[in-house]
Amino acid sequence: MGLDRKDDAGVYKITENLAIIQTVDFFTPIVDDPYWFGQIAAANAFSDVYAMGGIPKTAMNLVAFPVKQMDMSVLRQILQGGLDKMREADVVLMGGHSVEDNELKYGLSVTGFVHPDHVLTKKNFKPGDRLILTKPLGTGIINTAIKSGLASAEIVKTVTRLMATLNREAAAIMKKYPVHACTDITGFGLIGHLSEMVMDSGLGFGVHADKIPVISEAFEYAAMGLVPGGAYKNREFRESMVDISPSVNRSMQDILFDPQTSGGLLMCVDPKSADELLEELKASGINHAAIIGEVFAEPKERIVIANAGTEKNSKSVK
């Protein structure tokens, strides 16, 4: 799997029992604390491997650093954050590359292992499959509030730790169940990633807006207009594929298109196993996990967003 597919990572078959997954991701700081920035960037880079059904094994640092404008102690803290997250994920740092740049950037090139028969892609889901999301939405809106100086210290801590949380446990659990497709929710937002999945699939998605886990403060900040530019770009690019019920308010719609950093996994699982999978995710401490919709035969290649049975906002979480 390579450039011919819009999947989360590339996959190269080595033997009948082994394939490697390769991915790369890096970005500018989204939190002020350099150590936590390193943690988040590493967790985000590993996520594509988990989404493909694999286990990250090795990584290489990618660094762009303004050596004339910023103290080297900042870079040391970033690298330490990344290294600590690698140790948590049992990933070996193999080296890396750095350049001088006017804008700080950090991330990783990651290699993972997977059995060729167990690769998960964005395709192959089936009618009736349930959609399970493992992390709440709203990080892009919260980060916009942080940059505006309007977020409380408590919510800064909450969203930072959320973004730094590995998808490792969720990925390990889903291997026990008949999960037919998977992706991770990042910069394209929930709708953007669903659109990539449903395109050319011959099937459609029904999403229950009031079942989607959301960081509760994101509703307030979205109503204040603290919506990142990426959300508007995501909406402009994908809204032609989406039918949104009038009962879904504007703040929730903004959250649906909100670009996420190190977001959760979105799994398409056989309906007979969905409740059991969800129960195990929650039992393992993945408390925000929720069944948010299902796969339909009709309408084909459309995403239908509506409330499941209430006119309330989407389920909020702390």
BELSUL-V842497 format. One record per residue. N is the residue number from 0. RES is the residue in one small letter. PHI is phi in whole degrees, 0 to 359 (* if undefined). Layout:
N,RES,PHI
N,RES,PHI
//
This chain:
0,m,*
1,g,213
2,l,290
3,d,283
4,r,233
5,k,268
6,d,255
7,d,286
8,a,203
9,g,269
10,v,231
11,y,233
12,k,282
13,i,263
14,t,223
15,e,295
16,n,246
17,l,215
18,a,228
19,i,253
20,i,251
21,q,234
22,t,208
23,v,212
24,d,203
25,f,205
26,f,200
27,t,282
28,p,300
29,i,244
30,v,227
31,d,283
32,d,284
33,p,296
34,y,297
35,w,289
36,f,300
37,g,298
38,q,297
39,i,296
40,a,299
41,a,291
42,a,300
43,n,296
44,a,292
45,f,289
46,s,300
47,d,296
48,v,292
49,y,300
50,a,295
51,m,273
52,g,87
53,g,254
54,i,236
55,p,294
56,k,239
57,t,228
58,a,213
59,m,228
60,n,289
61,l,238
62,v,227
63,a,238
64,f,221
65,p,276
66,v,296
67,k,274
68,q,251
69,m,225
70,d,291
71,m,294
72,s,297
73,v,296
74,l,296
75,r,299
76,q,293
77,i,298
78,l,295
79,q,293
80,g,299
81,g,297
82,l,295
83,d,296
84,k,290
85,m,298
86,r,297
87,e,300
88,a,271
89,d,59
90,v,254
91,v,263
92,l,281
93,m,258
94,g,146
95,g,161
96,h,210
97,s,228
98,v,225
99,e,279
100,d,212
101,n,286
102,e,237
103,l,292
104,k,214
105,y,209
106,g,182
107,l,219
108,s,263
109,v,235
110,t,241
111,g,233
112,f,247
113,v,203
114,h,285
115,p,306
116,d,277
117,h,244
118,v,291
119,l,258
120,t,235
121,k,278
122,k,251
123,n,76
124,f,288
125,k,233
126,p,304
127,g,95
128,d,306
129,r,266
130,l,262
131,i,244
132,l,248
133,t,259
134,k,229
135,p,286
136,l,273
137,g,118
138,t,294
139,g,294
140,i,293
141,i,298
142,n,295
143,t,295
144,a,294
145,i,297
146,k,296
147,s,275
148,g,75
149,l,253
150,a,271
151,s,287
152,a,299
153,e,294
154,i,288
155,v,300
156,k,296
157,t,298
158,v,289
159,t,297
160,r,292
161,l,297
162,m,292
163,a,276
164,t,283
165,l,292
166,n,271
167,r,300
168,e,294
169,a,299
170,a,294
171,a,293
172,i,292
173,m,294
174,k,293
175,k,276
176,y,235
177,p,283
178,v,274
179,h,267
180,a,204
181,c,202
182,t,210
183,d,248
184,i,265
185,t,228
186,g,296
187,f,275
188,g,75
189,l,302
190,i,294
191,g,299
192,h,285
193,l,298
194,s,297
195,e,298
196,m,289
197,v,283
198,m,299
199,d,62
200,s,268
201,g,76
202,l,231
203,g,225
204,f,243
205,g,249
206,v,243
207,h,265
208,a,301
209,d,279
210,k,255
211,i,283
212,p,289
213,v,222
214,i,297
215,s,302
216,e,294
217,a,297
218,f,298
219,e,297
220,y,292
221,a,297
222,a,295
223,m,278
224,g,91
225,l,275
226,v,250
227,p,295
228,g,302
229,g,298
230,a,293
231,y,292
232,k,294
233,n,299
234,r,294
235,e,299
236,f,284
237,r,242
238,e,296
239,s,291
240,m,261
241,v,239
242,d,245
243,i,250
244,s,296
245,p,300
246,s,287
247,v,271
248,n,290
249,r,296
250,s,298
251,m,294
252,q,297
253,d,299
254,i,294
255,l,297
256,f,260
257,d,297
258,p,291
259,q,258
260,t,245
261,s,52
262,g,283
263,g,277
264,l,273
265,l,245
266,m,250
267,c,251
268,v,238
269,d,308
270,p,300
271,k,291
272,s,250
273,a,299
274,d,295
275,e,294
276,l,298
277,l,299
278,e,298
279,e,290
280,l,301
281,k,294
282,a,296
283,s,275
284,g,103
285,i,271
286,n,289
287,h,275
288,a,302
289,a,205
290,i,277
291,i,248
292,g,171
293,e,206
294,v,266
295,f,245
296,a,285
297,e,222
298,p,284
299,k,291
300,e,55
301,r,235
302,i,244
303,v,254
304,i,249
305,a,205
306,n,283
307,a,288
308,g,174
309,t,226
310,e,257
311,k,279
312,n,295
313,s,304
314,k,304
315,s,262
316,v,223
317,k,262
//
